[in-house]
Amino acid sequence: MARALTVFRTTAEELRRSNIELEKFAYIAAHDLRSPLRAVHELSLWVLEDEDNALSAESRSYLLMSQQRIDRLNRLLSDLLDYARAGQDQPAPEPVHLGRLVTEFARYIDTEGRFKITFTGAEQVVDAQLTPLQQILSNLISNAIKHHDRDHGTIHISAQRRQDHLVLTVRDDGPGIELRHQQKIFELFQTLKPRDEVEGSGLGLAIVSKLAAHQKGKVTLFSDPDKGRGATFVVELPLAPQAHQSLPVAAAA
């Protein structure tokens, strides 16, 4: 048993070190690739804007398509940077007004006001790490809008305190997620539709899962399109003790 415990500890340490190295590699690769990518984008733009350059309609369409692909890759690299950074910082807990936070995100994410985004919560002010909470809520709301099958809909966020945990629920009235895909969506670079149909890197829910795991929390999905529309994501996060009541209440950064 002693030998087995030693092997287990050694393996766990090697795995931890390997994960750190992989995250550093992803961060450096994504960061360094953005500069040449930006240069290629600018070069193709100069060609398109050059009045002396007699491009055929077909050549122009190819250049426009290449710019779309470059923009997609740039968004992918940005999300990869967010994934590599997720959980690295451990900000101090602070009082957060969840209702205000949701309202700010509703205005920022759904600028055209196409979705009805609501919030309910018995205890709206909680002591929590603001930045991870912002990323989790932002990604879940964006995901619900992006993958909705209509140009309008309803997203409801609720929050409640259960002992020393904050339980966030994000529910939408979209098409739902089939049972066979429900584990896949939390993996890296996984999308349920081709990127030409729905723009996305496949990292949004992976970031949510990683942030929750770093805080020793969890994310659970409830959805069954055979029984009804919609998907519900439940995020459980540990809360800090109530100790900052004199500090100003944060809404959104």
N, C-alpha and C positions, 0 to 999 in steps of 0.2 A: 504493500500500500504506500509505503514511504517513497519507493522508487517511482511508482505510478504518479504520485503527487508531484514529485520533482519533474518528471517528464511533462506533465500537464502544465506546470508553471512555466517551464522553458518554452513549450510550444505556444502558450498564450502570449509570452513576451515576444517571441519571434513574429507571431501574427500581428501583434500591435505595432511592432517596428515596421513590418512590411506594409501595413495599412498607412502608416505615416509617410513612408517613402512613396507609395502610390499617390497619395493626396498631393505631396509636394511635386511629383512629376506632372500630375494633371494640371496643377496650378501654373507651373513654369511653362509647360507646353502651350496651354491656352493663352497665357499672357504673351509669350513670344511670337505666337502665330498671328496675333491681331495686327501687328505692325505691317508685315508684308501683305496681309490680306487687305488692309486699308489702302496700300499703295496700288494693288491690282484694281481695286474699285475705282480709285481716282483716275488711273490710266484709261480704263474703259469709258469713264465719264468724259474725259478729254476728247477721246475719239468720237463719241456721240455728239459732243458740242462743237466740234471743229467744222465750221461752215465750208471750208475748202475741201473737206473730205467727202467725196461722192460715194456714199454707201448705198448699196441696194436695200430695198425694203427687207429682204431676207437677212442680210448681214446686220441690219439695225435690230431686227427682232432677236437675233442670236446674242447681240451685245446686251440688250435689255434683259434677256433671260439669264445671261451670265451675272448681271448685277443682282438679280433676284436671288440667285444661288449664293452669291457672295454675302448678301444681307442675311440669308438664312444661316450660313456658316458663322457669321459674326455673332448672331444671336445665340447659336449653339455654344460658341466659345465663352460668351458672357455667362451663360447658364452653367457651363462647366467650371468657370472660376467661382461662381456662387456655391456650387456643390463642393468644390475643394476647400473653400473657406468655411463652409457650414459647420458650426460646432466648435471651431477653433477658439473663438473668443468666448469668454465667460463673463459677461457684464454683470454688475451688481444688480440685484433685484430693486425695483422701484415701483411706486404705486402707478397702476395703469387703469385708465377709464376705458373699459372695453367697448362701451357703446359709442363713444367718440371715435375710437380707433376704427371701428367698422364703418362709421359714417364717412370718415376721411378716405378710407379705401374705396368706398362705393363711388365717391366723386372722382377719385383719381383713376380707377380702373375702368369704370363704365361712364366715360365722359359724355356719351350721348343720352344717358338715362334710359336705356332700353330695358334694363332689368330692375325689378323691384327688390331691393336688398334691405332686409330688415334685421333687427336684433332684439333679443329678449334676454334678460339675465337678472336674477334676484339680487346678486352681489356684483355690481358693475365695476367696482374698484378693487383690484387685487394686486398683491405684490408679486411681480414676475419680471423675468428678463425681457426687456422691451424688444430688442432687435430680433431675437429668434421668434418671438410671438408675432411681430410684424411680418416676417418672412413666411411663416406658416399660414397666417390668415390671407396674406396677399396671394400666395400661390394657390390656395384652395379656392378663393373667389375667382381668380383669373381662370383656373382650370374649369370651373363650373360654367363660366361664360363662353370660353373658347370651344368647349365640346358640346354645347347645347345645340340641338337640332332645329331651333327656331331663332328668329331674330329678336325675341323678347322672352322674358321668363321671370321666375321668382327664385330668389336665393335667401334662405333664412339662416341666420347664425344665432345660436344660443350658447349661453355659458352658465355653468353652475359650479359651486365649490362643493367638493365631496371630501370631507376631512382635510387632508393636506394636499389635495390634488385639484387642479383646474380642469374641468371637462368642457371642451369646446365641440360644438356640433355644427357642421356646415351641411345644409340640406338644399338640394336643388330639384327642379321639376323637369330635368332634361330626360334624355332617352334611357338613362341608366347604363350600367356596366354588366355585361354578361358574366356569369359565375366563372366561366373558364378563363376569363381575362383578369380576374380580380387580384391575383398574386403578381401577375406580369406588370401591372401598371406602376408598381413601386420600384421596379428595376430600372437601371440606367438605360437611357436612349430608347425607351419603349413607348411607342404610340399605337393607338388602336386604329388609326386611319392614316393613309398616306399623307406625307407632308405637303403635297400639292393640294390636298383637300382641306387640311387643318394645319396651320402653321404652329409648330411647336418643336422643342428640342427633345422631349421625352425625359426631361430632368426635373420638372416641377414637383411631381409627387415624390420622386427620389429624394429631393432636398427636404421636403416635409418630413419624410420618414427618418432621414438622417438627423435632422434637428431634434426631433422627438426622442430618438434613441440616445443622442448625446446628453439629453437632460433626464435620462432614465424614464422616459415616458413611452407612449405607443400610439399608433394610428390604426384605426379599425374602419373598414368599409362595409356598409350595408346597402345592398342593391340586388334586385331581382327583376329584370325587365319582363319576365314571364308573368309576374304578379302585379306589376304596376310601374309607372314611370318614376324616375328620380334616383338619385344616389345620395347617401348620407355618409359623411366622413366624421368620425368621432376621434378627437385628439385628447389624450390625457397627459397632463404635464404636472410634475410636482411643483408645489408653491413654496415660496419662502415664508417664514413666520411673519406675522403681521407686526412690523417693527418700524415702518417708515411713514407713519400717519402725518407727520409734520412736514414732509417733503411735498413739493408741488406735484400734482397729478399729471402724468404724461398721457398724451393722446396719440399723436403720430409724429414721426421725425420730419 
